[in-house]
Amino acid sequence: MVFLTSYKSCIFYLPVPNKKPNFKEFFWGEMQTMEKTTIKDNKFNIKHVGILFSGGPAPAANAVISAVSRACINNNLKITGFLYGYKYLEGFHKGFTPIKGTHYIEMDLPIIDGIRNTQGVLIHNSRVNPGASIKTWDDLADPTKNQRLINVFNAFEYYKLDALVSVGGDDTLKTANYLYKIQDMVPNLRPVKIVHVPKTIDNDYYGIDWTFGFFSAAEYAGMSIQNLKADSFSSGNWFIIELMGRKAGWLTYAAGIAGEATKIVAVEDIGDEILDMNRLAGDISMLIEARKRDGENYGVVCIAEGLADKLPDEIKSGEIDSHGNIVLTSVGIGKILAEKVMEAHQKRTGEKVKVIPKQIGYETRCTRPSGFDVILGSQLGVGAYRALVEEGLTGVMISIKEQFDLKYVAFEDLIDQETGLTKIKYIDKKSDFWRLARFLEYK
């Protein structure tokens, strides 16, 4: 006889035992026993790990979260997910009683099971920044400037936390570094190990070749570019497509290559100069004219939103976020450039051309993750556990090399020790990746 059962989309035929079957034991028992024979002992006595996600979302976020959680749970460590990043931690005080499900969740197998490929962020995200008042290293010891960081440690004490896994972008890395360094500068803080998982769809993180979510975002944006290119072909209009990428052009280049853009322009192409919008508009006008001569009266130009930071100050004034950065989407550089291209083209040729600005941004942050990003995110999540429990590390970012081999990069190698700013990974204009875009552009 056989017993037919199913687990999600899979069907299993199992021998009917004499006693009531324990499916959890059947499916997981042998595998976990094998894993525990290979995983190193928790010799650093970590019992409770916290995890939070700060900044914007990214595809494969839940792969990271589930991997850290499963590694902890399978090895009898408690893991708590702090909801909405630092939102409920930076104001924590002794009279505050956090509510389960509102301020935090206790991670367990039913919560994380099956979320590895899902969209969004299970534990939510926010841009709350408890280190916003810190401008110098000495500020970490200044009670008038470090209170929100101290409040975070008040929360750590309440939860009896031994380690924190921080997931986020470069500003979140700065906050993680503050939490790491302040323990040597302010007495009587609870000792908590701090490790960081790099997150950005911009892929501009120094210390890692590819960040999780980057390829998923590039693929989604590339498909959108192809749709707009088909529209351009059908209507005879042109599109200026503005993509995310505040400091580097990785996403704009990857999406432009995948989407067969006619031209790609990112911050690396401008260098340290102030962006001359009239010159760029003139270049695009000449491109439009050249393609028309070749019988191709259409096209798409991809630009990085970070070009707005290259504008003169009188043009780029706009909304400021909680980290002190200009919200580049509020500048509308794509719209400005489209208007200038139409103006320049009519002035040069006497002909009118319709150039339509389009932003591809927020929709890329929660697209369905690719298999590559799920694998990458999972390895980084497990790497956070291994850094803490197997290696006893603190003050490191989790990274990979070669075929997903783990490596751990010290915070001090990622952050300029004089300015306190995170280092940026730009596209090298001598690199084969940059040259790839040049080979594929319309000439």
C-alpha positions as CSV (number, residue, x, y, z in Angstrom):
1,M,0.0,0.0,0.0
2,V,1.0,3.6,-0.6
3,F,0.0,6.8,1.0
4,L,-0.4,9.8,-1.4
5,T,0.4,13.2,-0.1
6,S,1.5,16.5,-1.5
7,Y,3.8,19.4,-0.5
8,K,3.0,22.5,-2.4
9,S,3.3,21.5,-6.0
10,C,5.1,18.2,-5.4
11,I,3.5,14.8,-5.0
12,F,5.1,12.0,-3.0
13,Y,4.2,8.3,-2.7
14,L,5.3,7.0,0.7
15,P,5.0,3.6,2.3
16,V,2.2,3.6,4.9
17,P,4.0,3.1,8.3
18,N,2.5,1.2,11.2
19,K,2.2,4.4,13.2
20,K,0.9,7.8,12.3
21,P,3.4,9.4,9.9
22,N,5.4,12.4,11.1
23,F,5.9,14.2,7.9
24,K,8.1,17.0,9.3
25,E,10.4,14.3,10.7
26,F,10.3,12.4,7.4
27,F,11.1,15.4,5.2
28,W,13.5,17.3,7.4
29,G,14.9,14.9,10.0
30,E,17.6,13.1,7.9
31,M,18.6,16.2,6.1
32,Q,19.1,18.3,9.3
33,T,21.0,15.4,10.9
34,M,23.4,15.4,7.9
35,E,23.7,19.2,8.1
36,K,24.5,19.3,11.8
37,T,27.4,16.9,11.3
38,T,29.1,19.4,8.9
39,I,28.3,22.7,10.6
40,K,30.8,24.0,13.1
41,D,29.8,24.2,16.7
42,N,28.5,27.5,18.1
43,K,31.6,28.1,20.1
44,F,31.0,31.8,20.4
45,N,27.9,31.3,22.5
46,I,25.5,33.2,20.3
47,K,21.9,32.4,21.4
48,H,19.8,35.2,19.9
49,V,20.2,36.9,16.5
50,G,18.2,39.9,15.3
51,I,17.7,40.8,11.6
52,L,16.4,44.0,10.1
53,F,16.0,45.4,6.6
54,S,16.7,49.1,6.0
55,G,16.4,51.3,3.0
56,G,14.4,50.4,-0.1
57,P,13.3,46.9,-1.1
58,A,15.1,44.6,-3.6
59,P,14.3,41.4,-5.3
60,A,15.5,38.3,-3.4
61,A,15.2,40.1,-0.1
62,N,13.2,37.2,1.3
63,A,15.9,34.8,0.1
64,V,18.3,36.5,2.5
65,I,15.9,36.7,5.3
66,S,14.8,33.0,5.0
67,A,18.4,31.8,4.7
68,V,19.6,33.6,7.8
69,S,16.5,32.4,9.7
70,R,16.7,28.8,8.6
71,A,20.4,28.6,9.5
72,C,19.6,29.9,13.0
73,I,16.5,27.8,13.5
74,N,18.1,24.5,12.3
75,N,20.9,25.1,14.8
76,N,18.7,26.0,17.8
77,L,19.3,29.8,17.8
78,K,16.5,32.2,18.4
79,I,16.1,34.8,15.6
80,T,13.9,37.9,15.8
81,G,12.9,40.0,12.8
82,F,12.6,43.7,13.6
83,L,9.8,45.2,11.6
84,Y,10.4,48.3,9.4
85,G,14.1,48.5,9.9
86,Y,15.1,50.9,12.7
87,K,11.7,52.5,13.0
88,Y,10.8,51.0,16.4
89,L,14.4,50.7,17.6
90,E,15.8,54.2,17.4
91,G,13.3,55.6,19.9
92,F,13.3,52.6,22.2
93,H,13.2,53.4,26.0
94,K,12.7,51.5,29.2
95,G,9.0,52.2,29.4
96,F,8.3,50.9,25.9
97,T,6.8,47.4,25.6
98,P,7.1,46.1,22.0
99,I,4.2,44.2,20.6
100,K,4.8,40.9,18.7
101,G,3.5,41.2,15.2
102,T,3.6,45.0,15.3
103,H,7.2,45.8,16.2
104,Y,8.8,42.4,15.7
105,I,8.2,38.8,14.8
106,E,9.9,35.7,16.1
107,M,11.1,33.8,13.0
108,D,10.1,30.1,12.8
109,L,9.8,27.5,10.0
110,P,6.1,28.1,9.3
111,I,6.9,31.9,8.7
112,I,9.8,31.4,6.4
113,D,8.8,28.2,4.6
114,G,8.3,28.9,0.9
115,I,9.2,32.6,0.9
116,R,12.6,32.3,-0.8
117,N,11.3,33.2,-4.2
118,T,8.6,35.7,-3.1
119,Q,8.5,39.4,-3.8
120,G,8.6,42.2,-1.3
121,V,10.3,42.2,2.2
122,L,8.8,39.9,4.8
123,I,10.0,42.0,7.7
124,H,9.2,45.3,5.9
125,N,11.7,48.1,5.3
126,S,12.0,51.8,6.1
127,R,14.5,54.6,5.6
128,V,14.7,55.5,9.3
129,N,18.3,56.4,10.1
130,P,19.4,56.4,13.8
131,G,22.9,57.5,12.8
132,A,21.8,60.7,11.0
133,S,23.2,63.0,13.6
134,I,26.7,61.5,13.5
135,K,29.1,63.6,11.4
136,T,32.4,62.7,12.9
137,W,33.7,59.7,14.8
138,D,33.8,61.7,18.0
139,D,30.1,62.2,17.7
140,L,29.6,58.5,18.6
141,A,30.6,59.4,22.2
142,D,28.6,62.6,22.3
143,P,25.3,62.2,24.3
144,T,23.7,65.1,22.3
145,K,24.2,63.2,19.0
146,N,24.3,59.5,19.8
147,Q,21.0,59.1,21.6
148,R,19.2,57.3,18.8
149,L,22.0,54.8,18.5
150,I,22.0,54.3,22.3
151,N,18.2,53.7,22.0
152,V,18.9,50.9,19.6
153,F,21.2,49.3,22.3
154,N,18.4,49.8,24.8
155,A,16.3,47.6,22.5
156,F,19.1,45.1,22.2
157,E,19.3,44.8,25.9
158,Y,15.5,44.3,26.2
159,Y,15.6,41.5,23.6
160,K,18.8,40.1,25.1
161,L,20.3,40.1,21.7
162,D,23.7,38.7,21.0
163,A,24.1,39.6,17.3
164,L,22.5,41.7,14.6
165,V,22.3,41.0,10.9
166,S,21.8,44.3,9.1
167,V,20.6,44.2,5.5
168,G,20.6,47.4,3.5
169,G,22.4,49.9,1.3
170,D,25.4,52.1,1.9
171,D,23.7,54.4,4.4
172,T,22.6,51.3,6.3
173,L,26.2,50.1,6.2
174,K,27.3,53.4,7.8
175,T,24.7,52.8,10.6
176,A,25.9,49.2,11.1
177,N,29.5,50.6,11.4
178,Y,28.3,53.1,14.0
179,L,26.7,50.3,16.0
180,Y,29.9,48.4,15.8
181,K,32.3,51.2,16.7
182,I,30.2,52.8,19.5
183,Q,30.6,49.7,21.6
184,D,34.3,50.7,22.1
185,M,33.4,54.4,22.8
186,V,30.4,54.3,25.2
187,P,30.6,52.2,28.4
188,N,28.1,49.7,29.6
189,L,26.4,48.9,26.3
190,R,25.3,45.4,25.7
191,P,28.0,43.7,23.5
192,V,26.3,42.7,20.2
193,K,28.1,41.4,17.2
194,I,27.2,43.3,14.0
195,V,27.4,41.9,10.5
196,H,26.0,43.5,7.3
197,V,24.5,42.0,4.1
198,P,24.9,44.5,1.2
199,K,21.6,45.4,-0.6
200,T,21.2,47.6,-3.6
201,I,19.7,47.1,-7.1
202,D,22.2,49.8,-8.2
203,N,25.1,47.3,-7.7
204,D,27.5,50.1,-6.7
205,Y,28.6,48.4,-3.5
206,Y,32.4,48.4,-3.0
207,G,33.6,45.0,-1.8
208,I,31.2,42.7,-3.8
209,D,31.0,42.1,-7.5
210,W,27.2,41.7,-7.7
211,T,24.5,42.6,-5.2
212,F,21.3,40.5,-4.8
213,G,18.4,41.9,-6.7
214,F,20.5,43.7,-9.3
215,F,20.0,41.2,-12.2
216,S,16.3,40.8,-11.4
217,A,15.9,44.6,-11.6
218,A,17.9,44.8,-14.7
219,E,15.9,42.1,-16.4
220,Y,12.6,43.8,-15.5
221,A,13.8,47.2,-16.7
222,G,15.3,45.6,-19.9
223,M,11.9,44.1,-20.7
224,S,10.2,47.5,-20.1
225,I,12.8,49.1,-22.5
226,Q,12.0,46.6,-25.1
227,N,8.3,47.4,-24.8
228,L,9.0,51.1,-25.1
229,K,11.3,50.5,-28.1
230,A,8.4,48.7,-29.8
231,D,6.2,51.6,-29.1
232,S,8.9,53.9,-30.5
233,F,9.1,51.9,-33.7
234,S,5.3,51.9,-34.1
235,S,4.8,55.6,-33.5
236,G,8.0,57.1,-34.7
237,N,8.6,58.8,-31.4
238,W,11.7,58.7,-29.2
239,F,11.9,57.9,-25.5
240,I,14.3,59.2,-22.8
241,I,14.2,56.5,-20.1
242,E,15.4,57.4,-16.7
243,L,16.6,54.5,-14.5
244,M,17.7,54.2,-10.9
245,G,21.4,54.6,-10.2
246,R,22.3,57.6,-8.0
247,K,26.0,57.2,-7.9
248,A,26.9,54.6,-10.5
249,G,25.5,53.4,-13.8
250,W,25.4,49.7,-13.3
251,L,21.7,49.3,-13.5
252,T,21.3,51.7,-16.4
253,Y,24.0,49.9,-18.4
254,A,22.7,46.4,-17.6
255,A,19.1,47.3,-18.4
256,G,20.1,49.2,-21.5
257,I,22.1,46.3,-22.8
258,A,19.4,43.8,-22.0
259,G,16.7,46.1,-23.6
260,E,18.7,47.0,-26.7
261,A,18.8,50.7,-26.0
262,T,20.0,53.0,-28.8
263,K,22.2,54.9,-26.4
264,I,23.2,54.7,-22.7
265,V,24.5,57.6,-20.6
266,A,25.4,57.3,-16.9
267,V,27.4,59.2,-14.3
268,E,30.7,57.6,-15.3
269,D,30.3,59.1,-18.8
270,I,30.3,62.6,-17.3
271,G,33.1,62.1,-14.8
272,D,33.8,65.0,-12.5
273,E,32.3,67.6,-14.8
274,I,29.1,69.6,-14.5
275,L,26.6,68.1,-16.9
276,D,26.1,70.2,-20.0
277,M,22.5,69.5,-20.8
278,N,22.6,71.5,-24.0
279,R,25.6,69.5,-25.3
280,L,24.0,66.2,-24.4
281,A,20.7,67.2,-26.0
282,G,22.7,68.2,-29.2
283,D,24.4,64.8,-29.2
284,I,21.0,63.0,-29.0
285,S,19.6,65.3,-31.7
286,M,22.5,64.2,-34.1
287,L,21.7,60.6,-33.2
288,I,18.1,61.1,-34.1
289,E,19.1,62.6,-37.4
290,A,21.6,59.8,-38.2
291,R,19.1,57.1,-37.5
292,K,16.5,58.8,-39.7
293,R,19.0,58.8,-42.6
294,D,19.4,55.1,-42.1
295,G,15.6,54.6,-42.2
296,E,15.2,54.0,-38.5
297,N,13.0,56.9,-37.3
298,Y,12.8,55.7,-33.7
299,G,14.9,54.9,-30.6
300,V,15.3,54.9,-26.9
301,V,18.0,56.6,-24.8
302,C,18.7,55.3,-21.3
303,I,20.0,57.7,-18.7
304,A,20.9,57.2,-15.0
305,E,19.0,59.2,-12.5
306,G,22.3,60.1,-10.9
307,L,23.0,62.5,-13.8
308,A,20.8,64.9,-11.8
309,D,23.6,65.2,-9.3
310,K,25.8,66.5,-12.1
311,L,23.4,69.4,-12.8
312,P,24.1,72.9,-11.7
313,D,22.8,73.6,-8.2
314,E,20.1,76.0,-9.5
315,I,18.6,73.2,-11.5
316,K,18.9,70.2,-9.2
317,S,17.2,71.6,-6.1
318,G,14.5,69.1,-5.0
319,E,13.1,67.0,-2.2
320,I,15.6,65.8,0.5
321,D,15.3,62.3,2.1
322,S,16.1,61.2,5.7
323,H,19.7,60.5,4.8
324,G,20.3,64.0,3.4
325,N,20.2,63.0,-0.3
326,I,18.3,64.7,-3.0
327,V,15.4,62.6,-4.2
328,L,16.5,62.4,-7.7
329,T,13.1,61.4,-9.2
330,S,11.8,64.7,-8.0
331,V,14.4,66.5,-10.2
332,G,12.9,65.0,-13.3
333,I,16.1,64.9,-15.4
334,G,14.5,62.8,-18.0
335,K,11.8,65.4,-18.6
336,I,14.3,68.2,-18.7
337,L,16.4,66.4,-21.2
338,A,13.5,65.4,-23.4
339,E,12.4,69.0,-23.7
340,K,15.9,70.2,-24.5
341,V,16.3,67.5,-27.2
342,M,13.1,68.5,-28.9
343,E,14.2,72.2,-28.8
344,A,17.7,71.5,-30.0
345,H,16.5,69.2,-32.8
346,Q,14.1,71.7,-34.2
347,K,16.7,74.4,-34.0
348,R,19.3,72.3,-35.7
349,T,17.2,70.7,-38.4
350,G,14.0,72.7,-38.6
351,E,12.1,69.4,-38.0
352,K,9.9,68.5,-35.0
353,V,10.5,65.3,-33.1
354,K,8.5,64.0,-30.2
355,V,10.6,62.8,-27.3
356,I,8.8,61.2,-24.4
357,P,10.3,61.0,-20.9
358,K,9.7,57.8,-18.9
359,Q,10.9,56.8,-15.5
360,I,11.5,53.1,-14.7
361,G,12.2,53.0,-11.0
362,Y,10.1,51.7,-8.1
363,E,8.6,48.8,-10.1
364,T,12.1,47.2,-10.4
365,R,12.6,47.0,-6.6
366,C,10.0,44.2,-6.0
367,T,9.9,42.4,-9.3
368,R,10.1,38.6,-9.0
369,P,13.6,37.5,-8.2
370,S,15.7,35.6,-10.7
371,G,17.2,32.3,-9.9
372,F,20.7,33.8,-9.8
373,D,19.5,36.4,-7.2
374,V,17.8,33.8,-5.1
375,I,21.0,31.8,-5.0
376,L,23.1,34.8,-4.3
377,G,20.7,36.1,-1.6
378,S,20.6,32.7,0.1
379,Q,24.4,32.4,0.2
380,L,24.7,35.9,1.7
381,G,22.1,35.1,4.3
382,V,23.8,31.8,5.3
383,G,27.1,33.7,5.2
384,A,25.8,36.1,7.8
385,Y,25.0,33.1,10.1
386,R,28.4,31.5,9.4
387,A,30.3,34.8,10.1
388,L,28.7,35.1,13.5
389,V,28.4,31.5,14.7
390,E,31.3,29.7,12.9
391,E,33.8,32.5,12.7
392,G,32.8,34.7,15.6
393,L,33.2,37.8,13.4
394,T,31.8,41.3,14.0
395,G,32.2,44.5,12.0
396,V,32.2,42.7,8.6
397,M,30.1,42.8,5.4
398,I,29.2,39.4,3.9
399,S,30.5,39.1,0.3
400,I,31.2,36.4,-2.3
401,K,33.9,35.6,-4.7
402,E,34.4,33.2,-7.7
403,Q,31.7,30.5,-7.6
404,F,29.6,31.8,-4.7
405,D,32.5,31.3,-2.2
406,L,32.0,33.4,0.9
407,K,34.3,36.1,2.0
408,Y,34.1,38.7,4.8
409,V,35.1,42.3,4.3
410,A,35.9,44.5,7.3
411,F,33.9,47.6,7.7
412,E,37.1,49.6,7.8
413,D,37.9,48.5,4.2
414,L,34.5,49.7,3.0
415,I,34.3,53.1,4.7
416,D,36.7,56.0,4.3
417,Q,38.2,56.4,7.8
418,E,38.7,60.2,7.4
419,T,35.3,61.1,6.0
420,G,33.2,58.3,7.3
421,L,31.6,57.9,3.8
422,T,31.2,54.5,2.2
423,K,33.3,53.7,-0.9
424,I,31.5,53.5,-4.2
425,K,32.1,50.9,-7.0
426,Y,31.9,52.7,-10.3
427,I,32.0,51.3,-13.8
428,D,35.6,51.5,-15.0
429,K,35.6,53.2,-18.4
430,K,38.5,50.9,-19.4
431,S,36.6,47.8,-18.4
432,D,35.2,45.2,-20.8
433,F,31.7,45.8,-19.4
434,W,31.8,49.5,-20.3
435,R,33.2,48.6,-23.7
436,L,30.4,46.1,-24.2
437,A,27.9,48.9,-24.1
438,R,29.9,50.9,-26.6
439,F,30.1,48.0,-29.1
440,L,26.3,47.5,-28.9
441,E,25.2,51.1,-29.2
442,Y,24.0,52.6,-32.5
443,K,26.9,54.2,-34.4
